[in-house]
Amino acid sequence: MEWIALRAWRRQLVADLYGRVLEIGVGTGRNLAFYPREVKLTAVDVAPRMLRIARRRARRLGRQVTFVEADARALPFRTASFDAVVTTCVFCSVSDPHGSIAEIRRVLRPGGRLRMLEHQRPDNPGLARVFDRLNALVVRLSGANINRETQRTIEAAGFDSVHALRHDRFGVVRSFDVRDEGPCRAPTVG
């Protein structure tokens, strides 16, 4: 999947970002090669092992990145400190999607952008029921939920503009370009 499509979608997701950028759930650092050179990048992950791999990748790429071990629900950054926040294939496994989105909104400056590439529960009701039935098994096997409704979670957080692009005919893989023009608010969990 990475070479067939994800690589191109990752590149599109971050290509035009600028300023201070936070990537949540950096994992092994697959996005690092695609950020513009002038971006001041901070990357977080909850898993120390993933951060070690991402650090090695950054060194190989000659990228300056600040790596921080942190949970998406409690980001150790000041309010309104980033011009953009990026996630790829993260919201299927965060333990609290609503709390994590609220934290993202808190650290994002007014007028900033949230860019996400995520898979989610399909729109088709029949296929959605299949995903719902299989979810418990998939979570046990991989830790990833296949029936999260990430777009609804983003919209419920109160962002001003949520643009979703479906990458497949079932609406399972989507990228989101999200803006928040209003003042930052304290995180709300809902």
Long-range contacts (C-beta under 8 A, 24 or more apart in sequence): 2-30, 5-167, 5-173, 6-30, 6-88, 6-89, 6-117, 9-117, 9-167, 9-173, 9-175, 10-34, 10-88, 10-117, 12-175, 13-86, 13-88, 13-115, 13-116, 13-117, 13-175, 14-39, 14-86, 14-115, 17-83, 17-84, 17-86, 17-113, 17-115, 18-83, 18-84, 19-82, 19-83, 19-84, 20-81, 20-82, 20-83, 20-84, 21-82, 21-83, 21-84, 21-85, 21-86, 22-75, 22-77, 22-82, 22-84, 22-85, 22-86, 22-107, 23-85, 23-86, 23-87, 24-72, 24-75, 24-85, 24-86, 24-87, 24-90, 24-100, 24-104, 25-72, 25-87, 25-88, 25-89, 25-90, 25-93, 25-94, 26-50, 26-51, 26-54, 26-67, 27-53, 27-54, 27-89, 28-53, 28-54, 28-57, 29-53, 29-54, 29-55, 29-57, 29-58, 30-57, 30-88, 31-86, 31-88, 32-57, 32-58, 32-61, 32-63, 32-65, 33-61, 33-63, 35-63, 41-65, 41-66, 42-66, 42-67, 42-68, 42-77, 42-82, 43-67, 43-68, 44-68, 44-69, 44-70, 44-72, 44-75, 45-69, 45-70, 46-70, 46-71, 46-72, 72-96, 72-99, 72-100, 72-103, 72-104, 73-99, 73-100, 73-103, 74-103, 75-103, 75-104, 75-106, 75-107, 77-107, 78-107, 79-106, 79-107, 79-184, 80-106, 80-107, 80-108, 80-109, 80-110, 80-112, 80-184, 81-107, 81-109, 82-107, 82-108, 82-109, 82-112, 83-109, 83-112, 83-113, 84-108, 84-112, 84-113, 84-114, 84-115, 85-112, 85-113, 85-114, 85-115, 86-114, 86-115, 86-116, 87-114, 87-115, 87-116, 87-117, 87-118, 88-116, 88-117, 88-118, 89-117, 89-118, 89-119, 90-116, 90-118, 91-116, 91-118, 91-120, 91-148, 91-150, 91-153, 92-118, 92-119, 92-120, 92-144, 92-145, 92-146, 92-148, 93-143, 93-144, 93-145, 96-189, 97-148, 97-150, 97-153, 98-153, 98-156, 98-157, 98-189, 98-190, 99-187, 99-189, 101-153, 101-154, 101-156, 101-157, 102-157, 102-187, 102-188, 102-189, 102-190, 103-187, 105-157, 105-158, 105-159, 105-180, 105-184, 105-185, 105-187, 106-184, 106-185, 106-186, 106-187, 108-180, 108-184, 109-184, 110-180, 110-181, 110-182, 110-183, 110-184, 111-179, 111-180, 111-181, 112-179, 112-180, 113-177, 113-178, 113-179, 114-154, 114-159, 114-176, 114-177, 114-178, 114-179, 114-180, 115-175, 115-176, 115-177, 115-178, 116-150, 116-154, 116-175, 116-176, 116-178, 117-173, 117-174, 117-175, 117-176, 118-148, 118-150, 118-173, 118-174, 118-175, 118-176, 119-146, 119-172, 119-173, 119-174, 120-147, 120-148, 120-149, 120-150, 120-151, 120-171, 120-172, 120-174, 121-146, 121-147, 121-148, 121-149, 121-172, 122-170, 122-171, 122-172, 123-170, 123-171, 124-170, 124-171, 127-170, 150-174, 150-176, 151-176, 154-178, 156-190, 158-182, 158-185
